[in-house]
Amino acid sequence: MNPFDHDTSRERAGATGCRIGAPDGAAVSGAARSDAKPGPHDQPQSMCPAFGALRVGLRMWRTASVLCGSACCVYGLTFTSHFYGARRPVGYVPFDSETLVTGRLFEDIRDAVHDLADPARYDAVVVISLCVPTASGVPLRLLPKEINGVRVIGIDVPGFGVGTHAEAKDVLSGAMLRYARTEAMLGPVQAPRGGPSERPTVTLMGEMFPADPVGIGAMLEPMGLAAGPVVPTREWRELYASLDCAAAAAIHPFYVNGAREFEAAGRPVVGSAPVGRDGTAAWLGAIGDACGIAADKVAEAQNRILPAIGAALAGKPIDGCITVSGYEGSELLVARLLIESGAEVPYVGTAAPRTPWSDPDRAWLETKGVAVTYRATLEDDIRAVEDIRPDVAIGTTPVVQKAKQMAIPALYFTNLISARPLMGPAGAGSLAQVLNAAMANKDRFETMKAFFAGVGEGDAAGVWHEAPEGVDSCS
Ligand code: SF4
């Protein structure tokens, strides 16, 4: 076999057949690379979805998180968790072909859960099944629901079934909410730390910058409401408080399992978020409607906050063309804020699916001429950058890399955009600094592109599709 002619798709896909993050964006699945139209199991390119669920478990106090999957997957997930500052250990139940096919693996998981279920240390043990055990049908639903007062929650989060790591956060959050709701229906449950809120609360679904819930609380105050817990919660007892709300806000609109639990608890779920002037006005109105607040109180809340947001937007304008893409689920909110800051945003791609809770944002963006793509692939996002050639591209790592190769300033969504406040007056000016600084760097990118011209491209890329002349094949 010609060594320059071997099939690399298997290597790119990884031994488990994982196609997530295929470097060229091609549909790589198992042993064969396919250029065919994506099928039902093709997912947007993203990191391993299980990372989202694992992150939720690891951030929760008195919760043990246990993975069951191939060792290479668990290594990657553990590495990434600690890279992102997890302060708790990751449990692992390994398997081999024999334990998998004989059913012994389920017994190993059950034994591990029994060993961990110490009520002095844990409120809950979470078992996360990865691709291979899930595909093999390891029945986590048969685990005991509770051991010594420690709740046991098993979830399947395979890459072939959960679209993004963001949605995997919802899978675990939804399972926990369902468990907590069942407990609350059966009898009294633990009160939140510091006691119940004096005012009716609005639970906030979706991880956000720590200052955002505080800002939202201030916006709700004139309506006689308070910001409730943020889901995913940091503690089991917060789940009860989150369910005991006047309404739930799907700040991140892909929390479909969470929303289902709030609706089952008789709580209305409100979409969009208080971003920018228009977004905040509409969101406060929708929250007021959902919670039965009098119109004059809603108007008071709007009048108190909207001038400050308008002033912040006007004080920190963004003048440029920006494409937005990502897999966090907040892409539409960021685009709204950019547009209200003065930017032109022709394209928003999100790896998250369309849900009713992002419809207000989609509709608003479309009135501004924005093309919104749900379940956007890497190819969609890169095509947008190539066609539009924006002043700044916001995106995932490969999108940022592609843009920078084109001498287009680019910002990584997760580290540089998600790590900033978005809501209310604090959010209104927060993106301008980083976006304007990126745009001002355009000349440096041109200089770098000229300096490195030809390096790593074409014949200099070190990749040949045929044996170079004069080189003998090994076969
Ligand atoms: S669990 Fe599945 S999606 Fe995650 S790394 Fe392993 S094979 Fe890939």
Boltz pocket constraint, residues with backbone or C-beta under 6 A from the ligand:
constraints:
  - pocket:
      binder: B
      contacts: [[A, 16], [A, 17], [A, 18], [A, 19], [A, 20], [A, 48], [A, 49], [A, 50], [A, 69], [A, 70], [A, 73], [A, 76], [A, 130], [A, 131], [A, 132], [A, 157], [A, 158], [A, 159], [A, 160]]
      max_distance: 6.0
